[in-house]
């Protein structure tokens, strides 16, 4: 996955938590 900004991470977490939570949880917002 490409590097995301904080706003993009937040949007992904809200849009699809099941898909993105595991990967994004490694890089806290």
OpenMM code with the backbone's topology and positions (N, CA, C; nanometers):
from openmm import Vec3, app, unit

residues = "UNK UNK UNK UNK UNK UNK UNK UNK UNK UNK UNK UNK UNK UNK UNK UNK UNK UNK UNK UNK UNK UNK UNK UNK UNK UNK UNK UNK UNK".split()
positions = [
    Vec3(0.0850, -0.1204, 0.0000),
    Vec3(0.0000, 0.0000, 0.0000),
    Vec3(0.0879, 0.1244, 0.0000),
    Vec3(0.0480, 0.2246, -0.0754),
    Vec3(0.1269, 0.3466, -0.0810),
    Vec3(0.1165, 0.4221, 0.0511),
    Vec3(0.2108, 0.5116, 0.0724),
    Vec3(0.2082, 0.5911, 0.1941),
    Vec3(0.0879, 0.6863, 0.1921),
    Vec3(0.0186, 0.6922, 0.3046),
    Vec3(-0.0997, 0.7779, 0.3133),
    Vec3(-0.0773, 0.8893, 0.4138),
    Vec3(-0.1417, 1.0016, 0.3880),
    Vec3(-0.1397, 1.1109, 0.4842),
    Vec3(-0.2381, 1.0812, 0.5963),
    Vec3(-0.2305, 1.1566, 0.7044),
    Vec3(-0.3195, 1.1331, 0.8174),
    Vec3(-0.4664, 1.1430, 0.7784),
    Vec3(-0.5000, 1.2396, 0.6964),
    Vec3(-0.6395, 1.2559, 0.6552),
    Vec3(-0.6851, 1.1358, 0.5725),
    Vec3(-0.5961, 1.0868, 0.4860),
    Vec3(-0.6301, 0.9712, 0.4033),
    Vec3(-0.6485, 0.8468, 0.4897),
    Vec3(-0.5626, 0.8301, 0.5888),
    Vec3(-0.5757, 0.7166, 0.6797),
    Vec3(-0.7104, 0.7214, 0.7513),
    Vec3(-0.7460, 0.8390, 0.8018),
    Vec3(-0.8720, 0.8535, 0.8733),
    Vec3(-0.9897, 0.8206, 0.7812),
    Vec3(-0.9824, 0.8678, 0.6566),
    Vec3(-1.0901, 0.8423, 0.5612),
    Vec3(-1.1025, 0.6927, 0.5330),
    Vec3(-0.9884, 0.6252, 0.5175),
    Vec3(-0.9922, 0.4813, 0.4918),
    Vec3(-1.0470, 0.4052, 0.6111),
    Vec3(-1.0078, 0.4448, 0.7305),
    Vec3(-1.0575, 0.3768, 0.8497),
    Vec3(-1.2087, 0.3918, 0.8619),
    Vec3(-1.2594, 0.5087, 0.8265),
    Vec3(-1.4039, 0.5323, 0.8342),
    Vec3(-1.4767, 0.4604, 0.7210),
    Vec3(-1.4130, 0.4556, 0.6042),
    Vec3(-1.4797, 0.3991, 0.4865),
    Vec3(-1.4811, 0.2464, 0.4900),
    Vec3(-1.3696, 0.1855, 0.5299),
    Vec3(-1.3620, 0.0389, 0.5286),
    Vec3(-1.2737, -0.0122, 0.6426),
    Vec3(-1.3222, -0.0040, 0.7644),
    Vec3(-1.2412, -0.0425, 0.8807),
    Vec3(-1.1948, -0.1872, 0.8743),
    Vec3(-1.2799, -0.2776, 0.8255),
    Vec3(-1.2427, -0.4187, 0.8224),
    Vec3(-1.1244, -0.4433, 0.7294),
    Vec3(-1.1213, -0.3732, 0.6183),
    Vec3(-1.0137, -0.3936, 0.5215),
    Vec3(-0.8846, -0.3265, 0.5652),
    Vec3(-0.8937, -0.2064, 0.6193),
    Vec3(-0.7752, -0.1247, 0.6396),
    Vec3(-0.7239, -0.1209, 0.7844),
    Vec3(-0.8087, -0.1565, 0.8796),
    Vec3(-0.7702, -0.1414, 1.0195),
    Vec3(-0.6428, -0.2180, 1.0522),
    Vec3(-0.6333, -0.3417, 1.0061),
    Vec3(-0.5161, -0.4220, 1.0406),
    Vec3(-0.3868, -0.3591, 0.9919),
    Vec3(-0.3858, -0.3125, 0.8674),
    Vec3(-0.2631, -0.2541, 0.8131),
    Vec3(-0.2356, -0.1174, 0.8745),
    Vec3(-0.3385, -0.0349, 0.8860),
    Vec3(-0.3182, 0.1008, 0.9344),
    Vec3(-0.2889, 0.1035, 1.0847),
    Vec3(-0.3344, 0.0018, 1.1569),
    Vec3(-0.3113, 0.0008, 1.3009),
    Vec3(-0.1621, -0.0044, 1.3320),
    Vec3(-0.0818, -0.0488, 1.2341),
    Vec3(0.0620, -0.0527, 1.2538),
    Vec3(0.1226, 0.0879, 1.2461),
    Vec3(0.0492, 0.1829, 1.1898),
    Vec3(0.0966, 0.3217, 1.1794),
    Vec3(-0.0099, 0.4157, 1.2357),
    Vec3(-0.0132, 0.4312, 1.3673),
    Vec3(-0.1184, 0.5113, 1.4315),
    Vec3(-0.1295, 0.6510, 1.3715),
    Vec3(-0.2514, 0.6986, 1.3614),
    Vec3(-0.2757, 0.8319, 1.3063),
    Vec3(-0.2376, 0.9373, 1.4102),
] * unit.nanometer
topology = app.Topology()
chain = topology.addChain("A")
for resn in residues:
    res = topology.addResidue(resn, chain)
    for name in ("N", "CA", "C"):
        topology.addAtom(name, app.Element.getBySymbol(name[0]), res)
